[in-house]
Amino acid sequence: MNDRSEKPIVDEERYPNGASSPTRHLEYRCPCGKGKIIEERVVGFGDYYAWLECKTCAKKYEIETGCGYLWKLVEK
Ligand SMILES: [Zn+2]
């Protein structure tokens, strides 16, 4: 399964406490539709984090992260 073709439901820049550079916060729907997948990109550093916020999907899938903001859902 590949969520990258899906449009994020949230796409905004956030400034964590005291941070001078923004974090891009993106949310996508999870496969079952009850929860979501969160992606946070630290602008200017190339770092990012992606995780599942859904108890149902977290049992079945995990997120595999690669370089260049390319993460994907893989079945456990
Ligand atoms: Zn789900």
N, CA, C, O and the ligand as a Tripos MOL2 file, in Angstrom:
@<TRIPOS>MOLECULE
protein
  305   303    77     0     0
PROTEIN
NO_CHARGES

@<TRIPOS>ATOM
      1 N           0.8390   -1.2010    0.0000 N.3       1 MET1
      2 CA          0.0000    0.0000    0.0000 C.3       1 MET1
      3 C           0.8650    1.2390    0.0000 C.2       1 MET1
      4 O           1.8990    1.3020    0.6650 O.2       1 MET1
      5 N           0.4380    2.1880   -0.7320 N.am      2 ASN2
      6 CA          1.2290    3.4060   -0.8530 C.3       2 ASN2
      7 C           0.3380    4.6310   -0.6740 C.2       2 ASN2
      8 O          -0.5450    4.9070   -1.4860 O.2       2 ASN2
      9 N           0.5930    5.3490    0.4000 N.am      3 ASP3
     10 CA         -0.2400    6.5120    0.7140 C.3       3 ASP3
     11 C           0.2500    7.7860    0.0650 C.2       3 ASP3
     12 O          -0.3690    8.8420    0.2020 O.2       3 ASP3
     13 N           1.3490    7.6870   -0.6340 N.am      4 ARG4
     14 CA          1.9510    8.9180   -1.1260 C.3       4 ARG4
     15 C           1.1090    9.6040   -2.1890 C.2       4 ARG4
     16 O           1.2660   10.8000   -2.4340 O.2       4 ARG4
     17 N           0.2370    8.8660   -2.8060 N.am      5 SER5
     18 CA         -0.6100    9.4800   -3.8260 C.3       5 SER5
     19 C          -1.7780   10.2120   -3.1720 C.2       5 SER5
     20 O          -2.4640   11.0150   -3.8060 O.2       5 SER5
     21 N          -1.9850    9.9200   -1.9040 N.am      6 GLU6
     22 CA         -3.1070   10.5340   -1.2060 C.3       6 GLU6
     23 C          -2.7590   11.9380   -0.7430 C.2       6 GLU6
     24 O          -1.6380   12.2090   -0.3130 O.2       6 GLU6
     25 N          -3.7290   12.8130   -0.8370 N.am      7 LYS7
     26 CA         -3.5090   14.1820   -0.3750 C.3       7 LYS7
     27 C          -3.5560   14.2370    1.1400 C.2       7 LYS7
     28 O          -4.4050   13.5950    1.7590 O.2       7 LYS7
     29 N          -2.6570   14.9950    1.7400 N.am      8 PRO8
     30 CA         -2.7440   15.1170    3.1910 C.3       8 PRO8
     31 C          -4.0290   15.8320    3.6080 C.2       8 PRO8
     32 O          -4.5050   16.7240    2.9070 O.2       8 PRO8
     33 N          -4.5810   15.4380    4.7440 N.am      9 ILE9
     34 CA         -5.7820   16.1150    5.2380 C.3       9 ILE9
     35 C          -5.3910   17.3430    6.0570 C.2       9 ILE9
     36 O          -6.1930   18.2580    6.2460 O.2       9 ILE9
     37 N          -4.1590   17.3500    6.5370 N.am     10 VAL10
     38 CA         -3.6230   18.5340    7.2150 C.3      10 VAL10
     39 C          -2.2320   18.7790    6.6420 C.2      10 VAL10
     40 O          -1.4410   17.8470    6.4960 O.2      10 VAL10
     41 N          -1.9470   20.0020    6.3290 N.am     11 ASP11
     42 CA         -0.6240   20.3550    5.8250 C.3      11 ASP11
     43 C          -0.3410   21.7720    6.3020 C.2      11 ASP11
     44 O          -0.8230   22.7400    5.7120 O.2      11 ASP11
     45 N           0.4330   21.8920    7.3590 N.am     12 GLU12
     46 CA          0.6750   23.2180    7.9090 C.3      12 GLU12
     47 C           2.0620   23.3070    8.5290 C.2      12 GLU12
     48 O           2.7000   22.2940    8.8130 O.2      12 GLU12
     49 N           2.5070   24.5260    8.7290 N.am     13 GLU13
     50 CA          3.8070   24.7310    9.3720 C.3      13 GLU13
     51 C           3.5860   25.0950   10.8180 C.2      13 GLU13
     52 O           2.7510   25.9390   11.1430 O.2      13 GLU13
     53 N           4.3370   24.4540   11.6760 N.am     14 ARG14
     54 CA          4.2060   24.7180   13.1020 C.3      14 ARG14
     55 C           5.5570   25.0920   13.6610 C.2      14 ARG14
     56 O           6.6010   24.6220   13.2090 O.2      14 ARG14
     57 N           5.5030   25.9500   14.6540 N.am     15 TYR15
     58 CA          6.7340   26.3240   15.3410 C.3      15 TYR15
     59 C           6.6930   25.7610   16.7530 C.2      15 TYR15
     60 O           5.9890   26.2770   17.6210 O.2      15 TYR15
     61 N           7.4620   24.6870   16.9720 N.am     16 PRO16
     62 CA          7.4850   24.1470   18.3360 C.3      16 PRO16
     63 C           8.0740   25.1940   19.2900 C.2      16 PRO16
     64 O           8.7810   26.1030   18.8550 O.2      16 PRO16
     65 N           7.7890   25.0650   20.5600 N.am     17 ASN17
     66 CA          8.2740   26.0120   21.5680 C.3      17 ASN17
     67 C           9.7190   26.4400   21.3720 C.2      17 ASN17
     68 O          10.6450   25.6330   21.4550 O.2      17 ASN17
     69 N           9.8860   27.7130   21.1150 N.am     18 GLY18
     70 CA         11.2380   28.2570   21.0370 C.3      18 GLY18
     71 C          12.0040   27.9430   19.7610 C.2      18 GLY18
     72 O          13.1460   28.3740   19.6030 O.2      18 GLY18
     73 N          11.3970   27.2060   18.8620 N.am     19 ALA19
     74 CA         12.1200   26.8370   17.6450 C.3      19 ALA19
     75 C          12.1380   28.0000   16.6580 C.2      19 ALA19
     76 O          11.1500   28.7190   16.5080 O.2      19 ALA19
     77 N          13.2620   28.1710   15.9980 N.am     20 SER20
     78 CA         13.3430   29.2550   15.0250 C.3      20 SER20
     79 C          12.9900   28.7700   13.6290 C.2      20 SER20
     80 O          12.6370   29.5690   12.7620 O.2      20 SER20
     81 N          13.0820   27.4750   13.4090 N.am     21 SER21
     82 CA         12.6860   26.9590   12.0960 C.3      21 SER21
     83 C          11.4030   26.1400   12.2470 C.2      21 SER21
     84 O          11.2000   25.4520   13.2470 O.2      21 SER21
     85 N          10.5620   26.2310   11.2500 N.am     22 PRO22
     86 CA          9.2670   25.5650   11.3540 C.3      22 PRO22
     87 C           9.3440   24.0590   11.1420 C.2      22 PRO22
     88 O          10.2870   23.5380   10.5450 O.2      22 PRO22
     89 N           8.3500   23.3950   11.6370 N.am     23 THR23
     90 CA          8.1660   21.9720   11.3810 C.3      23 THR23
     91 C           6.9300   21.8440   10.5100 C.2      23 THR23
     92 O           5.8640   22.3670   10.8370 O.2      23 THR23
     93 N           7.0830   21.1530    9.4180 N.am     24 ARG24
     94 CA          5.9170   20.9530    8.5530 C.3      24 ARG24
     95 C           5.1620   19.7380    9.0630 C.2      24 ARG24
     96 O           5.7060   18.6390    9.1660 O.2      24 ARG24
     97 N           3.9190   19.9620    9.3730 N.am     25 HIS25
     98 CA          3.0950   18.9190    9.9650 C.3      25 HIS25
     99 C           2.0610   18.4400    8.9520 C.2      25 HIS25
    100 O           1.2450   19.2270    8.4700 O.2      25 HIS25
    101 N           2.0960   17.1650    8.6350 N.am     26 LEU26
    102 CA          1.1630   16.6150    7.6550 C.3      26 LEU26
    103 C           0.4070   15.4430    8.2690 C.2      26 LEU26
    104 O           0.9610   14.6640    9.0450 O.2      26 LEU26
    105 N          -0.8450   15.3360    7.9120 N.am     27 GLU27
    106 CA         -1.6350   14.2000    8.3730 C.3      27 GLU27
    107 C          -2.3360   13.5570    7.1880 C.2      27 GLU27
    108 O          -2.8820   14.2260    6.3110 O.2      27 GLU27
    109 N          -2.2970   12.2430    7.2000 N.am     28 TYR28
    110 CA         -2.9730   11.4690    6.1530 C.3      28 TYR28
    111 C          -3.9520   10.5100    6.8100 C.2      28 TYR28
    112 O          -3.7980   10.1530    7.9780 O.2      28 TYR28
    113 N          -4.9380   10.1040    6.0660 N.am     29 ARG29
    114 CA         -5.8590    9.0990    6.5720 C.3      29 ARG29
    115 C          -5.1480    7.7540    6.6460 C.2      29 ARG29
    116 O          -4.3210    7.4300    5.7940 O.2      29 ARG29
    117 N          -5.4730    6.9880    7.6540 N.am     30 CYS30
    118 CA         -4.8860    5.6500    7.7590 C.3      30 CYS30
    119 C          -5.7280    4.6760    6.9280 C.2      30 CYS30
    120 O          -6.8300    5.0190    6.5010 O.2      30 CYS30
    121 N          -5.2130    3.4630    6.7000 N.am     31 PRO31
    122 CA         -5.9410    2.5280    5.8280 C.3      31 PRO31
    123 C          -7.3760    2.2410    6.2610 C.2      31 PRO31
    124 O          -8.2520    2.1210    5.4040 O.2      31 PRO31
    125 N          -7.6430    2.1290    7.5550 N.am     32 CYS32
    126 CA         -9.0130    1.8050    7.9820 C.3      32 CYS32
    127 C          -9.8930    3.0400    8.0580 C.2      32 CYS32
    128 O         -11.1170    2.9210    8.1100 O.2      32 CYS32
    129 N          -9.2990    4.2120    8.0640 N.am     33 GLY33
    130 CA        -10.0850    5.4410    8.0570 C.3      33 GLY33
    131 C         -10.4750    5.9720    9.4300 C.2      33 GLY33
    132 O         -11.0680    7.0460    9.5320 O.2      33 GLY33
    133 N         -10.1490    5.2250   10.4960 N.am     34 LYS34
    134 CA        -10.5400    5.6700   11.8380 C.3      34 LYS34
    135 C          -9.4930    6.5510   12.4890 C.2      34 LYS34
    136 O          -9.7910    7.3380   13.3870 O.2      34 LYS34
    137 N          -8.2710    6.4090   12.0250 N.am     35 GLY35
    138 CA         -7.1910    7.1780   12.6250 C.3      35 GLY35
    139 C          -6.4350    7.9350   11.5710 C.2      35 GLY35
    140 O          -6.9890    8.2950   10.5320 O.2      35 GLY35
    141 N          -5.1640    8.1800   11.8360 N.am     36 LYS36
    142 CA         -4.3840    8.9300   10.8560 C.3      36 LYS36
    143 C          -2.9070    8.5870   10.9210 C.2      36 LYS36
    144 O          -2.4300    7.9300   11.8470 O.2      36 LYS36
    145 N          -2.2140    9.0510    9.9150 N.am     37 ILE37
    146 CA         -0.7780    8.9070    9.8500 C.3      37 ILE37
    147 C          -0.2180   10.3190    9.9480 C.2      37 ILE37
    148 O          -0.6310   11.2070    9.2020 O.2      37 ILE37
    149 N           0.6990   10.5250   10.8420 N.am     38 ILE38
    150 CA          1.2760   11.8520   11.0410 C.3      38 ILE38
    151 C           2.6900   11.8680   10.4860 C.2      38 ILE38
    152 O           3.4720   10.9380   10.6830 O.2      38 ILE38
    153 N           2.9870   12.9310    9.8000 N.am     39 GLU39
    154 CA          4.3410   13.0960    9.2930 C.3      39 GLU39
    155 C           4.8080   14.4770    9.7060 C.2      39 GLU39
    156 O           4.0860   15.4570    9.5200 O.2      39 GLU39
    157 N           6.0030   14.5700   10.2620 N.am     40 GLU40
    158 CA          6.5490   15.8740   10.6260 C.3      40 GLU40
    159 C           7.9160   16.0310    9.9980 C.2      40 GLU40
    160 O           8.8020   15.1920   10.1590 O.2      40 GLU40
    161 N           8.0590   17.1180    9.2850 N.am     41 ARG41
    162 CA          9.3270   17.3890    8.6170 C.3      41 ARG41
    163 C           9.9890   18.5820    9.2670 C.2      41 ARG41
    164 O           9.3760   19.6390    9.4130 O.2      41 ARG41
    165 N          11.2280   18.4150    9.6550 N.am     42 VAL42
    166 CA         11.9660   19.5220   10.2320 C.3      42 VAL42
    167 C          12.5790   20.2890    9.0670 C.2      42 VAL42
    168 O          13.5540   19.8510    8.4560 O.2      42 VAL42
    169 N          11.9930   21.4330    8.7770 N.am     43 VAL43
    170 CA         12.3940   22.1970    7.6020 C.3      43 VAL43
    171 C          13.8500   22.6440    7.7260 C.2      43 VAL43
    172 O          14.2710   23.1670    8.7580 O.2      43 VAL43
    173 N          14.5920   22.4300    6.6690 N.am     44 GLY44
    174 CA         15.9840   22.8700    6.6470 C.3      44 GLY44
    175 C          16.9720   21.8240    7.1190 C.2      44 GLY44
    176 O          18.1800   21.9960    6.9560 O.2      44 GLY44
    177 N          16.4800   20.7440    7.7020 N.am     45 PHE45
    178 CA         17.3880   19.7170    8.1960 C.3      45 PHE45
    179 C          17.2570   18.3960    7.4520 C.2      45 PHE45
    180 O          18.1310   17.5340    7.5360 O.2      45 PHE45
    181 N          16.1590   18.2460    6.7240 N.am     46 GLY46
    182 CA         15.9480   16.9970    6.0000 C.3      46 GLY46
    183 C          15.5210   15.8470    6.8960 C.2      46 GLY46
    184 O          15.4010   14.7070    6.4490 O.2      46 GLY46
    185 N          15.2930   16.1620    8.1760 N.am     47 ASP47
    186 CA         14.8270   15.1230    9.0900 C.3      47 ASP47
    187 C          13.3180   15.0400    9.0370 C.2      47 ASP47
    188 O          12.6430   16.0480    8.8290 O.2      47 ASP47
    189 N          12.7950   13.8690    9.2190 N.am     48 TYR48
    190 CA         11.3520   13.7510    9.3230 C.3      48 TYR48
    191 C          10.9930   12.5350   10.1550 C.2      48 TYR48
    192 O          11.7840   11.6110   10.3440 O.2      48 TYR48
    193 N           9.7760   12.5810   10.6360 N.am     49 TYR49
    194 CA          9.2650   11.4830   11.4400 C.3      49 TYR49
    195 C           7.8930   11.1490   10.9180 C.2      49 TYR49
    196 O           7.1480   12.0420   10.5160 O.2      49 TYR49
    197 N           7.5500    9.8900   10.9150 N.am     50 ALA50
    198 CA          6.2140    9.4820   10.4970 C.3      50 ALA50
    199 C           5.7590    8.3670   11.4210 C.2      50 ALA50
    200 O           6.5100    7.4380   11.7170 O.2      50 ALA50
    201 N           4.5290    8.4760   11.8660 N.am     51 TRP51
    202 CA          4.0050    7.4290   12.7320 C.3      51 TRP51
    203 C           2.5060    7.2900   12.5510 C.2      51 TRP51
    204 O           1.8200    8.1820   12.0530 O.2      51 TRP51
    205 N           2.0300    6.1320   12.9780 N.am     52 LEU52
    206 CA          0.6080    5.8030   12.8680 C.3      52 LEU52
    207 C          -0.1070    6.1900   14.1470 C.2      52 LEU52
    208 O           0.3380    5.8540   15.2450 O.2      52 LEU52
    209 N          -1.2060    6.8890   14.0030 N.am     53 GLU53
    210 CA         -2.0240    7.1580   15.1700 C.3      53 GLU53
    211 C          -3.3540    6.4630   14.9930 C.2      53 GLU53
    212 O          -4.3900    7.0920   14.7780 O.2      53 GLU53
    213 N          -3.2960    5.1520   15.0890 N.am     54 CYS54
    214 CA         -4.5060    4.3450   14.9510 C.3      54 CYS54
    215 C          -4.2130    2.9860   15.5680 C.2      54 CYS54
    216 O          -3.3020    2.2800   15.1350 O.2      54 CYS54
    217 N          -4.9880    2.6300   16.5740 N.am     55 LYS55
    218 CA         -4.7310    1.3600   17.2660 C.3      55 LYS55
    219 C          -4.9710    0.1670   16.3510 C.2      55 LYS55
    220 O          -4.2520   -0.8310   16.4140 O.2      55 LYS55
    221 N          -5.9740    0.2750   15.5140 N.am     56 THR56
    222 CA         -6.3040   -0.8220   14.6080 C.3      56 THR56
    223 C          -5.1830   -1.0560   13.5990 C.2      56 THR56
    224 O          -4.7160   -2.1810   13.4180 O.2      56 THR56
    225 N          -4.7690    0.0000   12.9600 N.am     57 CYS57
    226 CA         -3.7370   -0.1310   11.9300 C.3      57 CYS57
    227 C          -2.3600   -0.4170   12.5240 C.2      57 CYS57
    228 O          -1.5310   -1.0760   11.8950 O.2      57 CYS57
    229 N          -2.1230    0.0750   13.7240 N.am     58 ALA58
    230 CA         -0.8100   -0.1440   14.3450 C.3      58 ALA58
    231 C          -0.5540   -1.6250   14.6020 C.2      58 ALA58
    232 O           0.5940   -2.0580   14.6930 O.2      58 ALA58
    233 N          -1.6410   -2.4020   14.7200 N.am     59 LYS59
    234 CA         -1.4670   -3.8500   14.9230 C.3      59 LYS59
    235 C          -1.0820   -4.5350   13.6330 C.2      59 LYS59
    236 O          -0.4140   -5.5700   13.6290 O.2      59 LYS59
    237 N          -1.5110   -3.9440   12.5490 N.am     60 LYS60
    238 CA         -1.3480   -4.5880   11.2590 C.3      60 LYS60
    239 C          -0.1700   -4.0210   10.4470 C.2      60 LYS60
    240 O           0.5010   -4.7410    9.7070 O.2      60 LYS60
    241 N           0.0520   -2.7400   10.6070 N.am     61 TYR61
    242 CA          1.0750   -2.0930    9.7840 C.3      61 TYR61
    243 C           2.1480   -1.4180   10.6240 C.2      61 TYR61
    244 O           1.9560   -1.1180   11.8020 O.2      61 TYR61
    245 N           3.2610   -1.1950    9.9870 N.am     62 GLU62
    246 CA          4.2540   -0.3220   10.5830 C.3      62 GLU62
    247 C           4.8130    0.5660    9.4810 C.2      62 GLU62
    248 O           4.7030    0.2610    8.2940 O.2      62 GLU62
    249 N           5.4090    1.6600    9.9010 N.am     63 ILE63
    250 CA          5.9160    2.6040    8.9160 C.3      63 ILE63
    251 C           7.4090    2.4050    8.7330 C.2      63 ILE63
    252 O           8.1830    2.3730    9.6890 O.2      63 ILE63
    253 N           7.7760    2.2760    7.4950 N.am     64 GLU64
    254 CA          9.1710    2.1030    7.1530 C.3      64 GLU64
    255 C           9.6320    3.4330    6.5870 C.2      64 GLU64
    256 O           9.0280    3.9520    5.6480 O.2      64 GLU64
    257 N          10.6910    3.9850    7.1470 N.am     65 THR65
    258 CA         11.1340    5.2970    6.6760 C.3      65 THR65
    259 C          12.3690    5.1630    5.7950 C.2      65 THR65
    260 O          13.2550    4.3480    6.0510 O.2      65 THR65
    261 N          12.4010    5.9750    4.7670 N.am     66 GLY66
    262 CA         13.5470    6.0020    3.8730 C.3      66 GLY66
    263 C          14.0590    7.4260    3.7920 C.2      66 GLY66
    264 O          13.6530    8.2730    4.5880 O.2      66 GLY66
    265 N          14.9330    7.7050    2.8560 N.am     67 CYS67
    266 CA         15.4170    9.0740    2.7660 C.3      67 CYS67
    267 C          14.5360    9.8840    1.8220 C.2      67 CYS67
    268 O          13.7870    9.3250    1.0210 O.2      67 CYS67
    269 N          14.6330   11.1820    1.9230 N.am     68 GLY68
    270 CA         13.8540   12.0590    1.0580 C.3      68 GLY68
    271 C          12.3680   12.0660    1.3550 C.2      68 GLY68
    272 O          11.5500   12.1560    0.4400 O.2      68 GLY68
    273 N          12.0150   11.9710    2.6280 N.am     69 TYR69
    274 CA         10.6120   11.9900    3.0770 C.3      69 TYR69
    275 C           9.8070   10.8280    2.5300 C.2      69 TYR69
    276 O           8.5780   10.8910    2.5060 O.2      69 TYR69
    277 N          10.4620    9.7820    2.0940 N.am     70 LEU70
    278 CA          9.7380    8.6540    1.5350 C.3      70 LEU70
    279 C           9.5060    7.5860    2.6040 C.2      70 LEU70
    280 O          10.3860    6.7840    2.9150 O.2      70 LEU70
    281 N           8.3380    7.6030    3.1310 N.am     71 TRP71
    282 CA          7.9770    6.5520    4.0800 C.3      71 TRP71
    283 C           6.9000    5.7110    3.4260 C.2      71 TRP71
    284 O           6.2370    6.1490    2.4860 O.2      71 TRP71
    285 N           6.7370    4.5220    3.9230 N.am     72 LYS72
    286 CA          5.6490    3.6970    3.3920 C.3      72 LYS72
    287 C           5.1200    2.7930    4.4830 C.2      72 LYS72
    288 O           5.8100    2.4820    5.4540 O.2      72 LYS72
    289 N           3.9070    2.3890    4.3050 N.am     73 LEU73
    290 CA          3.2760    1.4810    5.2320 C.3      73 LEU73
    291 C           3.5960    0.0670    4.7880 C.2      73 LEU73
    292 O           3.4310   -0.2760    3.6170 O.2      73 LEU73
    293 N           4.0500   -0.7450    5.7150 N.am     74 VAL74
    294 CA          4.2940   -2.1270    5.3710 C.3      74 VAL74
    295 C           3.5150   -3.0160    6.3430 C.2      74 VAL74
    296 O           3.3500   -2.6820    7.5160 O.2      74 VAL74
    297 N           3.0500   -4.1340    5.8380 N.am     75 GLU75
    298 CA          2.3210   -5.0510    6.7040 C.3      75 GLU75
    299 C           3.3070   -5.7880    7.5780 C.2      75 GLU75
    300 O           4.3770   -6.1930    7.1240 O.2      75 GLU75
    301 N           2.9410   -5.9580    8.8340 N.am     76 LYS76
    302 CA          3.8250   -6.6450    9.7790 C.3      76 LYS76
    303 C           3.8930   -8.1380    9.4840 C.2      76 LYS76
    304 O           4.5910   -8.8740   10.1820 O.2      76 LYS76
    305 ZN         -6.5680    2.8680   10.9770 Zn       77 ZN77
@<TRIPOS>BOND
     1     1     2 1
     2     2     3 1
     3     3     4 2
     4     3     5 am
     5     5     6 1
     6     6     7 1
     7     7     8 2
     8     7     9 am
     9     9    10 1
    10    10    11 1
    11    11    12 2
    12    11    13 am
    13    13    14 1
    14    14    15 1
    15    15    16 2
    16    15    17 am
    17    17    18 1
    18    18    19 1
    19    19    20 2
    20    19    21 am
    21    21    22 1
    22    22    23 1
    23    23    24 2
    24    23    25 am
    25    25    26 1
    26    26    27 1
    27    27    28 2
    28    27    29 am
    29    29    30 1
    30    30    31 1
    31    31    32 2
    32    31    33 am
    33    33    34 1
    34    34    35 1
    35    35    36 2
    36    35    37 am
    37    37    38 1
    38    38    39 1
    39    39    40 2
    40    39    41 am
    41    41    42 1
    42    42    43 1
    43    43    44 2
    44    43    45 am
    45    45    46 1
    46    46    47 1
    47    47    48 2
    48    47    49 am
    49    49    50 1
    50    50    51 1
    51    51    52 2
    52    51    53 am
    53    53    54 1
    54    54    55 1
    55    55    56 2
    56    55    57 am
    57    57    58 1
    58    58    59 1
    59    59    60 2
    60    59    61 am
    61    61    62 1
    62    62    63 1
    63    63    64 2
    64    63    65 am
    65    65    66 1
    66    66    67 1
    67    67    68 2
    68    67    69 am
    69    69    70 1
    70    70    71 1
    71    71    72 2
    72    71    73 am
    73    73    74 1
    74    74    75 1
    75    75    76 2
    76    75    77 am
    77    77    78 1
    78    78    79 1
    79    79    80 2
    80    79    81 am
    81    81    82 1
    82    82    83 1
    83    83    84 2
    84    83    85 am
    85    85    86 1
    86    86    87 1
    87    87    88 2
    88    87    89 am
    89    89    90 1
    90    90    91 1
    91    91    92 2
    92    91    93 am
    93    93    94 1
    94    94    95 1
    95    95    96 2
    96    95    97 am
    97    97    98 1
    98    98    99 1
    99    99   100 2
   100    99   101 am
   101   101   102 1
   102   102   103 1
   103   103   104 2
   104   103   105 am
   105   105   106 1
   106   106   107 1
   107   107   108 2
   108   107   109 am
   109   109   110 1
   110   110   111 1
   111   111   112 2
   112   111   113 am
   113   113   114 1
   114   114   115 1
   115   115   116 2
   116   115   117 am
   117   117   118 1
   118   118   119 1
   119   119   120 2
   120   119   121 am
   121   121   122 1
   122   122   123 1
   123   123   124 2
   124   123   125 am
   125   125   126 1
   126   126   127 1
   127   127   128 2
   128   127   129 am
   129   129   130 1
   130   130   131 1
   131   131   132 2
   132   131   133 am
   133   133   134 1
   134   134   135 1
   135   135   136 2
   136   135   137 am
   137   137   138 1
   138   138   139 1
   139   139   140 2
   140   139   141 am
   141   141   142 1
   142   142   143 1
   143   143   144 2
   144   143   145 am
   145   145   146 1
   146   146   147 1
   147   147   148 2
   148   147   149 am
   149   149   150 1
   150   150   151 1
   151   151   152 2
   152   151   153 am
   153   153   154 1
   154   154   155 1
   155   155   156 2
   156   155   157 am
   157   157   158 1
   158   158   159 1
   159   159   160 2
   160   159   161 am
   161   161   162 1
   162   162   163 1
   163   163   164 2
   164   163   165 am
   165   165   166 1
   166   166   167 1
   167   167   168 2
   168   167   169 am
   169   169   170 1
   170   170   171 1
   171   171   172 2
   172   171   173 am
   173   173   174 1
   174   174   175 1
   175   175   176 2
   176   175   177 am
   177   177   178 1
   178   178   179 1
   179   179   180 2
   180   179   181 am
   181   181   182 1
   182   182   183 1
   183   183   184 2
   184   183   185 am
   185   185   186 1
   186   186   187 1
   187   187   188 2
   188   187   189 am
   189   189   190 1
   190   190   191 1
   191   191   192 2
   192   191   193 am
   193   193   194 1
   194   194   195 1
   195   195   196 2
   196   195   197 am
   197   197   198 1
   198   198   199 1
   199   199   200 2
   200   199   201 am
   201   201   202 1
   202   202   203 1
   203   203   204 2
   204   203   205 am
   205   205   206 1
   206   206   207 1
   207   207   208 2
   208   207   209 am
   209   209   210 1
   210   210   211 1
   211   211   212 2
   212   211   213 am
   213   213   214 1
   214   214   215 1
   215   215   216 2
   216   215   217 am
   217   217   218 1
   218   218   219 1
   219   219   220 2
   220   219   221 am
   221   221   222 1
   222   222   223 1
   223   223   224 2
   224   223   225 am
   225   225   226 1
   226   226   227 1
   227   227   228 2
   228   227   229 am
   229   229   230 1
   230   230   231 1
   231   231   232 2
   232   231   233 am
   233   233   234 1
   234   234   235 1
   235   235   236 2
   236   235   237 am
   237   237   238 1
   238   238   239 1
   239   239   240 2
   240   239   241 am
   241   241   242 1
   242   242   243 1
   243   243   244 2
   244   243   245 am
   245   245   246 1
   246   246   247 1
   247   247   248 2
   248   247   249 am
   249   249   250 1
   250   250   251 1
   251   251   252 2
   252   251   253 am
   253   253   254 1
   254   254   255 1
   255   255   256 2
   256   255   257 am
   257   257   258 1
   258   258   259 1
   259   259   260 2
   260   259   261 am
   261   261   262 1
   262   262   263 1
   263   263   264 2
   264   263   265 am
   265   265   266 1
   266   266   267 1
   267   267   268 2
   268   267   269 am
   269   269   270 1
   270   270   271 1
   271   271   272 2
   272   271   273 am
   273   273   274 1
   274   274   275 1
   275   275   276 2
   276   275   277 am
   277   277   278 1
   278   278   279 1
   279   279   280 2
   280   279   281 am
   281   281   282 1
   282   282   283 1
   283   283   284 2
   284   283   285 am
   285   285   286 1
   286   286   287 1
   287   287   288 2
   288   287   289 am
   289   289   290 1
   290   290   291 1
   291   291   292 2
   292   291   293 am
   293   293   294 1
   294   294   295 1
   295   295   296 2
   296   295   297 am
   297   297   298 1
   298   298   299 1
   299   299   300 2
   300   299   301 am
   301   301   302 1
   302   302   303 1
   303   303   304 2
@<TRIPOS>SUBSTRUCTURE
     1 MET1         2 RESIDUE 1 A MET
     2 ASN2         6 RESIDUE 1 A ASN
     3 ASP3        10 RESIDUE 1 A ASP
     4 ARG4        14 RESIDUE 1 A ARG
     5 SER5        18 RESIDUE 1 A SER
     6 GLU6        22 RESIDUE 1 A GLU
     7 LYS7        26 RESIDUE 1 A LYS
     8 PRO8        30 RESIDUE 1 A PRO
     9 ILE9        34 RESIDUE 1 A ILE
    10 VAL10       38 RESIDUE 1 A VAL
    11 ASP11       42 RESIDUE 1 A ASP
    12 GLU12       46 RESIDUE 1 A GLU
    13 GLU13       50 RESIDUE 1 A GLU
    14 ARG14       54 RESIDUE 1 A ARG
    15 TYR15       58 RESIDUE 1 A TYR
    16 PRO16       62 RESIDUE 1 A PRO
    17 ASN17       66 RESIDUE 1 A ASN
    18 GLY18       70 RESIDUE 1 A GLY
    19 ALA19       74 RESIDUE 1 A ALA
    20 SER20       78 RESIDUE 1 A SER
    21 SER21       82 RESIDUE 1 A SER
    22 PRO22       86 RESIDUE 1 A PRO
    23 THR23       90 RESIDUE 1 A THR
    24 ARG24       94 RESIDUE 1 A ARG
    25 HIS25       98 RESIDUE 1 A HIS
    26 LEU26      102 RESIDUE 1 A LEU
    27 GLU27      106 RESIDUE 1 A GLU
    28 TYR28      110 RESIDUE 1 A TYR
    29 ARG29      114 RESIDUE 1 A ARG
    30 CYS30      118 RESIDUE 1 A CYS
    31 PRO31      122 RESIDUE 1 A PRO
    32 CYS32      126 RESIDUE 1 A CYS
    33 GLY33      130 RESIDUE 1 A GLY
    34 LYS34      134 RESIDUE 1 A LYS
    35 GLY35      138 RESIDUE 1 A GLY
    36 LYS36      142 RESIDUE 1 A LYS
    37 ILE37      146 RESIDUE 1 A ILE
    38 ILE38      150 RESIDUE 1 A ILE
    39 GLU39      154 RESIDUE 1 A GLU
    40 GLU40      158 RESIDUE 1 A GLU
    41 ARG41      162 RESIDUE 1 A ARG
    42 VAL42      166 RESIDUE 1 A VAL
    43 VAL43      170 RESIDUE 1 A VAL
    44 GLY44      174 RESIDUE 1 A GLY
    45 PHE45      178 RESIDUE 1 A PHE
    46 GLY46      182 RESIDUE 1 A GLY
    47 ASP47      186 RESIDUE 1 A ASP
    48 TYR48      190 RESIDUE 1 A TYR
    49 TYR49      194 RESIDUE 1 A TYR
    50 ALA50      198 RESIDUE 1 A ALA
    51 TRP51      202 RESIDUE 1 A TRP
    52 LEU52      206 RESIDUE 1 A LEU
    53 GLU53      210 RESIDUE 1 A GLU
    54 CYS54      214 RESIDUE 1 A CYS
    55 LYS55      218 RESIDUE 1 A LYS
    56 THR56      222 RESIDUE 1 A THR
    57 CYS57      226 RESIDUE 1 A CYS
    58 ALA58      230 RESIDUE 1 A ALA
    59 LYS59      234 RESIDUE 1 A LYS
    60 LYS60      238 RESIDUE 1 A LYS
    61 TYR61      242 RESIDUE 1 A TYR
    62 GLU62      246 RESIDUE 1 A GLU
    63 ILE63      250 RESIDUE 1 A ILE
    64 GLU64      254 RESIDUE 1 A GLU
    65 THR65      258 RESIDUE 1 A THR
    66 GLY66      262 RESIDUE 1 A GLY
    67 CYS67      266 RESIDUE 1 A CYS
    68 GLY68      270 RESIDUE 1 A GLY
    69 TYR69      274 RESIDUE 1 A TYR
    70 LEU70      278 RESIDUE 1 A LEU
    71 TRP71      282 RESIDUE 1 A TRP
    72 LYS72      286 RESIDUE 1 A LYS
    73 LEU73      290 RESIDUE 1 A LEU
    74 VAL74      294 RESIDUE 1 A VAL
    75 GLU75      298 RESIDUE 1 A GLU
    76 LYS76      302 RESIDUE 1 A LYS
    77 ZN77       305 GROUP 0 **** ****
